[in-house]
Amino acid sequence: MRTSFGEKAFRLFNIVFMIFLCVITLYPYLNQLAVSLNDGQDTIFGGITVFPREFTWSNYETVFSNSSFVGSLIISGGRVLLGTLLGLILITGAAYALTRKNLPGRNFLIIFLIIPTFISGGLIPLYFLYRYLHLMNNFLIYVLPMGFVFFYMIIIRTYIQSLPSGLEEAAIIDGANEIQILRKIIIPLSMPVMATVILWLAVTHWNDWTTSLYFVTKKDLYTLQFVMYKVIKEAELVNELAVTQARMGGGSNQAVTVTPESIKAATIIVATFPIVALYPFLQKYFIQGVMIGAIKE
């Protein structure tokens, strides 16, 4: 079957467009990677694209020699692990409970849970609530508020409702209770949607920095993303002065190879690398999660 000129032109346009899209998507990250691997004083003069001009590990050595940065990395890792585990347990339990047609007040519970999704009291009431609960400057501030997400619960609940009801009926006949049904039947069959929710929870916990900004003042509890935010803001203030000094020849006799701009680039790479490295392998779970959410009851 011959391909028409219009089809060939359309395919060519798609290829060119996708290449262009990949370039504009990857270039900023590759540029920051090159800057992070380039001598800081040399970077001030600009011209760095996707390859370092004067290769060095000094920027990363400076970043990891900072005790607060290493501590924030541990805090973020602990938050991802504990927050994701707690969220999965609570969300899965709630999703399974709300699939039970004989659950008293099921419709009321769904309405009660959905209201905060659309209506928020705002930052100030939230601040006083966390303060009243003694969550300020507490590691639990990172874990408890994200312990339940209504949207994720709906995703899992919809998936559970799509499972064959005969499996549960057979288990009940064999004498299984609700906990056994959930643990031995529902959870094993729901692993695809749970993998999706785990990924969503982990990415949300890892990327969040506003919680540290609003509710944490102890440096020992800062997350990695908040430390990166601070580094970027500080670098923006210092970089203009550094550029001026470099162009005027100031500090040319100093053996300094690290600048705020290079530290900022190294911090960005370290903070985003786990997500960038894992996303290509886990992208199918994001797509699958969207498709699962489209299943009708």
N, C-alpha and C positions, 0 to 999 in steps of 0.2 A: 504494500500500500504506500503510495507516494505521499510525501509530506508537502503540504501547500506552502507557498511563500509566507503567508500570514502566520502559520504555525511556527515556521523556522524563525521568523522575526520575533515572535512572542517568546520563544525559548531563549533566544539570544538576549532579549531584554531582561528576562528573569535572571539569567546567569550574571549579566553585568550588574544588575541591581543588587543581587545577593552579595557579589564581591564587594561592591561599594558599601553595602550595609555592614559587612564583616570588617572592612577597613576602618570605618568611622566608629565602630563599636570597640575594636581591639586596640586601636592606636593610643587612646588616652592611658590605658593600663600599661601597654608596652612602653610608652614614654616614661611613665612614672617608674617602671622597673629599670629602665636605662639610667634615669636620674639617680635612683637609689644605689646603683652600681658604679656611678661616676664620681670622680673627685669633686668635693663640694665647691672648692674655690673655682674650679674650671667650669662647673655648671652655672655659676653666676653670669658668665658671659653669654649664655644661651647657645642655641644651635644643636641641642641634644634632641635626637629623633627617637629611634627605637634601638640604638646601639650606644653603649657607653664610650666616651671618647678617651677617658683616662680611668681604666678599671681599678676599683678598690672595694675592699670589704669593710672599710672604716665606718661607713654609715650604719651597717648592721651591727658591728661590734659596739658602737656607741649606744644603739637602741637596746641591745640585750644586756649591756653593762648597767643600765638603769634599773635599780631594784624596784621602783614603782611600776615600771613597764612589765617586768617579769611577774610581779604580784598581781597586776591587773589581768595578765594572761591566765593566771591560775583562777582568779575570781570568775572570769568569763567562761573558762572551761567547766568549773564547778557549777556555774549557773546553768549552762547548757545541759549537763548531765542530770542534775536534780530537777530542774524545771521541766525538762522534757519527760522524765519519768513520772513526776507527779501529775503533769498535765494529761499524759496518756492514760493513767489509772483513773483519774476523775472523769475525763471526757468519755472514755469507753464505758465506765460504769453507768454514767448518766444516760448515754446513748442506748445502752441495753435496757435500762429501766424504762425509758420512755417508749420502747417498742412493745411493752407489755400492755395489751388492751384492757386488762383488768386492774391496772394501776389506779388507785383512787386519786382523783384530781389531776389526771394526766394532762388534759387540755389546759387547765389553769396553770400548771407548772410550766408548760411550753410558753404560754403567754407571759408568765412572770419572768422567765429567762430571756425572752426575746426583747422585752422592753428596754433594758439597759444597752442593748445592741444599737438601738436607734436614738435613744435619749440619754444624754450624759449630763451629770451634774456640773461638770466643769473642773478645772484644775484646782481651784481654791477649796471647794468641798472635799475633793480627793486628798488634798494635802492635809486637811484637818482630820480626815478619816484615818489616814495612815499614821498620823501623829498620835491619835487617840488609841490606836491599836499597837503603839510602840514599834512600828516598823521603820521609823526614820533611823538612818545609819545602822540598819540591820540587814544582814545578808538575805533574810527572808523576803525583803522588799522585791527582790529579783525573782522569787519563786512563786509566792502565794498569789499575787494579782493575776499572773498568767496561768494559774492552776486550772482554770476553766475558760474555754472559748466556745461560745454558743455556735458559731459557724462550723467549727471543726466537729462539734457534737452532732450537728445536723448531717454532716457528710458521713460520719460513721453510722449514725442511726439509719440513714437512707440505704446504706450498703447492707446493714443487718436485715432490714426489712425485705431486701431483694433475695435473701437466701431462702432455699426451700423450707417451708414450714414443717414438712414431713420429718426432717431430721430432729427437730425439737420434740415433735410428738412421739417419735420412736424412743428418744432418750427418756421422756417422761414415763412411758410405758415400762421402760427398764428400771425405773425407780430413781432417776437422776433428779437432783434438786436444781434450783436456779443457778447457784454458784458453779456446780459441776457442768451444767449446760454452757454457761459462759466460758468456763476455763477449757473444756475439752472439745467443744463444738464451735461456738461462735468465734472465739479468738483465733484458733487455727485457720478457719475459713476466711477471716477478715484481715489477714496479714497484708494483702496489697493496700487496702485503704489505711491500715494502721501505719504502714511504712510511709505513706503520703503524709499523714498527720504528724508523724515523728519528724519528718523532714521539715515541714512547715514550722513546727514548734522550735526545732533546733535553730533554724535560720532566723526566726523572730528573736529568740533569746540572744543569739550571737550578735545580731545587727543593732540591737537596742542600745541607745546611749542617753536617751532623754530621762530614763529613770534615775541614773546617776546625777544628771544635771539638776533635777527638781528635788530629789528626796535624799541624796547622800552628800555629806560634807566631809566624811572621813576619807583620807587619801588611800587608806588600806583597803577600802571597799570599792574603789573605782574600777569600772570594767574597762576592757581593752578598747572598745569603741569610743568611750568617753575620753580616755587618754589620747586616742588618735584625734578626736575633735579638738582637744586642748592644744595638741601639738600643731595642728593645722592653723588654728587661730593665732597662736603665738608666732608661727612662721610667717604668716601674712603681715604681722606688725614689724617683724625684724628684717624681713627680706628686702624691703625697699632701702633701708639704711645700709644693708650689706652690699647691695648693688652699687649704691653711690660710692661707698668706700673703695670697692674693688676697681671701679672705673677711674677713680682719682689716685689709685696706687696705694691707698691706705692699707696697712697690714700686709704688704707684700713680702716683708721679711719674716713673717710668722709662719711657722710650719703647721698651719691649720688646714686640714683637708675635709673638715666637716662643717656644714652650714645649716641654718634652720630649714632651708629648702630641701637639702639632701636628707636631713633627718625626717622631714615630713614625708618624703617619698618612700623612705625605708619603712616608716611606721604604717603607711597606707598599704604597702605590699604585705607586710606581716599580718596586719589585721584582716585583710581581705583574702589572703591566699587560701585558707581552708575552704571557703565557699567557692572560690573560683576553681579550685582543684577538684572539688567533689561534684559541682553542679553538672558538668557534662555527663557524668556517669549516673546521676540521679534525676536527670531531666524528665525521663519517662514517667517518674512518679508524680511530678507536677502535672504533666498532661493527663495522667490517669486520674488524678484527684479532681481535675476539672470535669472530666467525663463522668466520674462517679457522681459528682454533684448534680449532673444533668439527668440522672435516673429519676423517673417519676415513681411515686408511691403507688 
